Amino acid sequence: MRTSPPSRGRCWIDDEITDRDCAYVTAHHPAPALLHRVDPRHGLRDNDFMVLAAFAARCTPTAA
C-alpha cells in the first residue's frame, strides 16, 4: 500500500481482514480504501468483482 500516491484509492483483498488491518488503513491512508474479505474456500467470485468495480468507479475522476 505504500508504493502508490497517497491520493489514489486502494483495495485490500484478503481472506482474513482484522481490526489491526482496518486501523492501519485508517491511520496511513487518507484516500478512499476498500477492505474486502474473500472466502478462501471459493476465491474471487462474480459478486467480488462487482464490488471491486463499483469501488474503482467511485475512485475514478471524471473528465471536466
C-alpha positions in Angstrom: 0.0 0.0 0.0 3.0 2.3 0.3 4.2 2.4 -3.3 1.4 4.4 -5.0 0.4 8.0 -4.4 -1.4 8.7 -1.2 -4.3 10.2 -3.1 -5.1 7.1 -5.0 -7.8 4.8 -3.8 -6.8 1.3 -2.8 -8.4 -2.1 -2.4 -7.2 -4.6 0.2 -8.4 -8.1 -0.8 -7.8 -10.8 1.7 -9.3 -13.9 3.3 -8.7 -12.5 6.7 -9.2 -8.8 7.5 -8.6 -7.9 11.1 -9.3 -4.8 13.2 -5.5 -4.3 13.0 -5.7 -4.1 9.2 -8.5 -1.6 9.4 -6.6 0.5 11.9 -3.5 0.5 9.7 -5.5 1.7 6.7 -7.3 4.4 8.7 -4.0 5.7 10.1 -1.9 5.5 7.0 -4.2 6.0 4.0 -6.2 9.2 3.7 -7.8 8.4 0.3 -10.7 6.0 -0.2 -9.9 2.4 0.7 -11.8 -0.8 0.4 -11.0 -3.7 2.7 -12.8 -6.6 1.0 -12.9 -10.1 2.5 -12.9 -13.1 0.1 -13.9 -16.6 1.3 -10.8 -18.7 0.9 -12.9 -21.7 0.0 -14.2 -20.0 -3.1 -11.7 -17.3 -4.1 -12.9 -14.3 -6.0 -16.4 -14.7 -7.4 -18.6 -12.6 -9.6 -20.0 -10.6 -6.7 -16.5 -9.8 -5.5 -15.6 -8.4 -8.9 -18.8 -6.3 -8.9 -17.8 -4.8 -5.5 -14.3 -4.1 -6.7 -15.6 -2.5 -10.0 -18.0 -0.3 -8.1 -15.3 0.9 -5.8 -13.0 1.6 -8.7 -15.7 3.6 -10.4 -16.2 5.7 -7.3 -12.4 6.4 -7.2 -12.0 7.3 -10.9 -12.0 11.0 -11.5 -14.5 12.2 -14.1 -13.4 14.4 -17.0 -14.3 18.1 -16.5 
